[in-house]
């Protein structure tokens, strides 16, 4: 998991740049719209929508943008109809990759994602090829200076977290999907800020990647993440921290 937590930290630091480009807002609007379409426009009863809206607010998205995205999802306002699709493939070193996308044109998105894999040293695979290598979990990353380890452990375990560990300068908290909201609420109630808080796909095992393959792999993952239709990229790589930092610069 060291690769996962380090990559989550790097993405958190880069979020401000993504927001300036407008890319982050576009992705969040899609996420909100599709959550509203699938589960309704009420944040009280739709956990996926609540998480998407909280993420948008954390990225300083204006409330009007959020409201319009919800109404487009529920059909109260006209808008593009988005569909969710998951792509599976392999990267350099045999690393398994899952790509979650939201698109208004599956044929275009599929062709473009396949092209990225091909150009960046990977290859697409059939449905079910790598999905079994991951388990859906709640994942929360907290800066080490936000709380003492003992106090934080007490809060999150009592709220339903499965595990908490120290990874570098952060605490990494894992929960089952059904306990994710409760753990997040417990942290909020205790005024403990999160760096990352999301439902994600955690790899059941990891593949160690070093050297040139690590750089090529990070380039593939970053290019996939920058695609306008891609919401999340999950991979089971384990790259040493120093190489991960260098490769992502």
C-alpha positions as CSV (number, residue, x, y, z in Angstrom):
1,X,0.0,0.0,0.0
2,X,3.0,2.4,0.3
3,X,2.7,3.1,-3.4
4,X,-1.0,3.8,-3.1
5,X,-0.7,6.2,-0.2
6,X,2.3,8.1,-1.7
7,X,0.5,8.5,-5.0
8,X,-2.6,9.7,-3.1
9,X,-0.5,12.4,-1.4
10,X,1.1,13.5,-4.7
11,X,-2.3,13.8,-6.3
12,X,-3.6,15.9,-3.4
13,X,-0.7,18.3,-3.8
14,X,-1.4,18.6,-7.6
15,X,-5.1,19.2,-7.1
16,X,-4.7,23.0,-7.0
17,X,-3.0,22.9,-10.5
18,X,-5.7,20.7,-11.8
19,X,-8.4,23.1,-10.6
20,X,-6.7,26.0,-12.3
21,X,-6.8,24.1,-15.6
22,X,-10.5,23.6,-15.1
23,X,-10.0,19.8,-15.5
24,X,-10.9,19.0,-12.0
25,X,-14.2,20.9,-12.1
26,X,-15.2,19.1,-15.3
27,X,-14.6,15.7,-13.7
28,X,-16.4,16.7,-10.5
29,X,-19.5,17.9,-12.4
30,X,-19.7,14.6,-14.3
31,X,-19.3,12.7,-11.0
32,X,-22.1,14.7,-9.4
33,X,-24.4,14.4,-12.4
34,X,-24.1,10.7,-12.7
35,X,-24.5,10.2,-8.9
36,X,-27.7,12.2,-9.0
37,X,-29.0,10.3,-12.0
38,X,-28.3,6.9,-10.4
39,X,-29.4,7.7,-6.8
40,X,-31.5,10.8,-6.9
41,X,-30.8,14.4,-6.0
42,X,-31.1,14.1,-2.2
43,X,-27.7,14.1,-0.4
44,X,-29.4,12.7,2.7
45,X,-30.3,9.4,1.0
46,X,-27.7,9.3,-1.8
47,X,-24.2,8.7,-0.2
48,X,-22.4,8.8,-3.6
49,X,-23.9,12.2,-4.3
50,X,-23.0,13.4,-0.8
51,X,-19.4,12.4,-1.3
52,X,-19.1,14.0,-4.7
53,X,-20.6,17.3,-3.5
54,X,-18.2,17.3,-0.5
55,X,-15.3,16.8,-2.8
56,X,-16.5,19.6,-5.0
57,X,-16.9,22.0,-2.1
58,X,-13.4,21.0,-0.9
59,X,-12.1,22.1,-4.3
60,X,-14.0,25.4,-4.0
61,X,-16.5,24.7,-6.7
62,X,-19.2,27.4,-6.6
63,X,-22.6,26.2,-5.2
64,X,-24.4,27.2,-8.4
65,X,-22.2,24.8,-10.4
66,X,-23.0,22.0,-7.9
67,X,-26.7,22.7,-8.0
68,X,-26.8,22.7,-11.8
69,X,-24.9,19.5,-12.0
70,X,-27.4,17.8,-9.6
71,X,-30.4,19.1,-11.6
72,X,-28.9,18.0,-14.9
73,X,-28.4,14.5,-13.4
74,X,-32.0,14.3,-12.1
75,X,-33.4,15.7,-15.4
76,X,-34.7,18.9,-13.8
77,X,-32.4,20.8,-16.3
78,X,-31.5,19.7,-19.8
79,X,-28.0,18.4,-20.2
80,X,-25.7,15.7,-21.6
81,X,-26.4,12.1,-20.5
82,X,-23.3,10.5,-19.1
83,X,-22.6,6.8,-18.8
84,X,-20.2,5.0,-16.5
85,X,-17.7,2.6,-17.9
86,X,-14.7,0.7,-16.5
87,X,-11.7,-0.2,-18.6
88,X,-9.2,-2.8,-17.6
89,X,-5.6,-3.3,-18.7
90,X,-2.0,-3.8,-17.9
91,X,0.9,-1.3,-17.6
92,X,4.7,-1.8,-17.7
93,X,5.9,-4.5,-15.3
94,X,2.6,-6.3,-15.5
95,X,0.9,-3.8,-13.3
96,X,-2.9,-4.2,-13.3
97,X,-4.9,-1.0,-14.1
98,X,-8.6,-0.2,-13.6
99,X,-9.9,3.0,-15.2
100,X,-13.2,4.4,-14.1
101,X,-14.7,6.8,-16.8
102,X,-17.8,8.8,-17.2
103,X,-18.6,9.7,-20.8
104,X,-21.2,10.9,-23.3
105,X,-19.6,8.8,-26.1
106,X,-18.4,5.3,-25.2
107,X,-17.0,4.6,-28.7
108,X,-14.8,7.8,-28.6
109,X,-13.7,7.2,-25.1
110,X,-12.8,3.6,-25.7
111,X,-10.7,4.4,-28.7
112,X,-8.9,7.2,-26.9
113,X,-8.2,5.2,-23.7
114,X,-7.0,2.3,-25.8
115,X,-4.6,4.7,-27.7
116,X,-3.2,6.0,-24.4
117,X,-2.5,2.4,-23.2
118,X,-0.8,1.6,-26.5
119,X,1.3,4.7,-26.6
120,X,2.5,4.6,-23.0
121,X,3.7,1.0,-22.9
122,X,0.5,-0.8,-21.7
123,X,-2.4,-2.7,-23.2
124,X,-6.1,-2.9,-22.8
125,X,-7.6,-6.2,-21.5
126,X,-11.1,-7.7,-21.5
127,X,-13.7,-7.2,-18.9
128,X,-12.9,-9.1,-15.7
129,X,-9.2,-9.5,-16.5
130,X,-7.9,-7.4,-13.6
131,X,-11.0,-6.4,-11.6
132,X,-10.7,-9.4,-9.4
133,X,-7.3,-8.2,-8.2
134,X,-9.0,-5.2,-6.3
135,X,-11.4,-4.8,-3.5
136,X,-13.7,-1.8,-3.0
137,X,-12.8,0.1,0.2
138,X,-13.1,3.4,1.9
139,X,-9.7,5.1,1.9
140,X,-8.8,8.1,4.0
141,X,-5.4,9.9,4.2
142,X,-4.6,12.2,7.0
143,X,-1.5,14.3,7.6
144,X,0.5,13.1,10.6
145,X,0.5,16.5,12.3
146,X,-3.4,16.5,12.3
147,X,-3.6,14.2,15.3
148,X,-1.7,11.8,17.6
149,X,-1.7,8.2,16.4
150,X,-3.4,6.9,19.6
151,X,-6.2,9.5,19.5
152,X,-6.8,9.0,15.8
153,X,-6.8,5.2,16.1
154,X,-9.4,5.4,18.9
155,X,-11.7,7.6,16.8
156,X,-11.6,5.7,13.5
157,X,-11.8,2.2,15.0
158,X,-14.8,3.1,17.1
159,X,-16.4,4.5,14.0
160,X,-16.0,1.2,12.1
161,X,-12.6,1.5,10.3
162,X,-10.9,-1.8,9.5
163,X,-7.3,-0.7,9.8
164,X,-5.0,2.3,10.3
165,X,-1.3,2.5,9.6
166,X,1.4,5.1,9.4
167,X,2.7,5.6,5.8
168,X,5.5,8.2,5.7
169,X,4.2,11.5,6.9
170,X,0.5,10.4,6.7
171,X,-2.0,8.1,8.4
172,X,-3.8,5.7,6.1
173,X,-7.3,4.6,7.1
174,X,-9.1,1.7,5.5
175,X,-12.8,0.9,6.0
176,X,-15.5,-1.2,4.4
177,X,-17.7,0.8,1.9
178,X,-20.7,0.8,4.2
179,X,-18.6,2.3,7.1
180,X,-16.9,4.9,5.1
181,X,-19.4,7.7,5.8
182,X,-19.4,7.0,9.5
183,X,-15.6,7.1,9.7
184,X,-15.5,10.3,7.7
185,X,-18.2,11.9,9.9
186,X,-16.3,10.9,13.1
187,X,-13.2,12.7,11.8
188,X,-15.2,15.8,10.9
189,X,-16.8,15.7,14.4
190,X,-13.4,15.8,15.9
191,X,-12.1,18.6,13.6
192,X,-9.5,16.3,11.9
193,X,-9.0,17.4,8.3
194,X,-8.5,14.8,5.5
195,X,-6.1,15.0,2.6
196,X,-7.9,12.3,0.7
197,X,-11.3,10.7,1.4
198,X,-12.8,8.4,-1.2
199,X,-14.3,5.1,-2.1
200,X,-11.6,3.4,-4.1
201,X,-10.3,0.0,-5.3
202,X,-7.5,-1.3,-3.1
203,X,-5.2,-3.9,-4.7
204,X,-5.2,-7.3,-3.0
205,X,-1.5,-7.6,-3.8
206,X,1.1,-5.3,-5.4
207,X,3.7,-5.5,-8.1
208,X,7.1,-3.9,-7.4
209,X,8.2,-1.6,-10.2
210,X,11.5,0.3,-10.3
211,X,13.8,2.1,-12.8
212,X,12.7,3.0,-16.3
213,X,9.5,0.9,-16.0
214,X,8.4,3.0,-13.0
215,X,8.8,6.3,-15.0
216,X,6.9,4.8,-18.0
217,X,4.1,3.5,-15.7
218,X,3.6,6.8,-13.9
219,X,3.5,8.5,-17.3
220,X,0.7,6.1,-18.3
221,X,-1.2,6.6,-15.1
222,X,-1.0,10.4,-15.3
223,X,-2.0,10.5,-18.9
224,X,-5.0,8.4,-18.2
225,X,-6.0,10.6,-15.2
226,X,-5.7,13.7,-17.4
227,X,-8.2,12.4,-19.9
228,X,-11.4,14.4,-19.7
229,X,-13.6,11.3,-19.3
230,X,-11.5,9.5,-16.7
231,X,-12.6,9.9,-13.1
232,X,-10.3,7.5,-11.3
233,X,-7.3,5.3,-12.1
234,X,-6.5,2.3,-9.8
235,X,-3.3,0.3,-10.1
236,X,-1.5,-2.3,-8.0
237,X,2.0,-0.9,-8.4
238,X,4.5,-0.6,-5.5
239,X,7.1,2.0,-6.4
240,X,9.7,3.1,-3.9
241,X,8.8,6.6,-2.5
242,X,11.9,8.3,-3.9
243,X,11.3,6.9,-7.4
244,X,7.6,7.8,-7.2
245,X,8.4,11.4,-6.4
246,X,11.0,11.6,-9.1
247,X,8.9,9.9,-11.8
248,X,5.9,12.2,-11.0
249,X,7.8,15.5,-11.2
